[in-house]
Amino acid sequence: MDKPARPAGTLEQFDTFAACKQIRVPLVDLFGNPMPAAGMWYYQLREKLR
């Protein structure tokens, strides 16, 4: 089997994102899991109503 092709180039373009400071969102422990679920439900409902 052949190895999968790897993209050519360097990763310096991603160093900008690595240098960004991460912020802590308040109440993420309380609403962390239900919020993405509610967002997915909203967009699924929106697509079905189109």
C-alpha positions in Angstrom: 0.0 0.0 0.0 1.1 3.5 -0.8 1.4 6.1 1.9 -1.2 8.9 1.7 -0.1 12.2 0.1 1.0 14.8 2.6 0.5 18.5 1.8 3.7 20.4 1.0 4.7 23.5 2.9 5.4 24.6 6.4 3.2 25.3 9.4 4.3 28.9 10.2 0.9 30.2 9.2 -0.7 28.5 12.2 1.8 30.0 14.7 -0.5 33.1 14.9 -3.3 31.0 16.3 -1.0 29.2 18.7 0.1 32.6 20.1 -3.5 33.7 20.9 -4.5 33.7 24.5 -7.5 31.5 25.3 -10.4 33.0 27.3 -12.6 31.2 29.7 -16.3 31.5 29.0 -18.3 32.0 32.2 -20.8 29.3 33.2 -19.3 26.8 30.7 -19.4 24.1 33.4 -23.1 24.6 33.8 -24.1 25.2 30.2 -21.2 23.6 28.3 -22.8 20.5 27.0 -26.4 21.7 26.4 -25.5 24.8 24.4 -24.0 23.0 21.4 -26.9 20.6 21.5 -29.4 23.5 21.5 -27.5 25.1 18.6 -27.5 21.8 16.5 -31.2 21.4 17.3 -31.9 25.0 16.1 -30.1 24.5 12.8 -31.7 21.1 12.2 -35.1 22.6 12.8 -34.3 25.6 10.6 -33.3 23.3 7.7 -36.4 21.2 8.0 -38.6 24.4 7.9 -37.0 25.6 4.7 
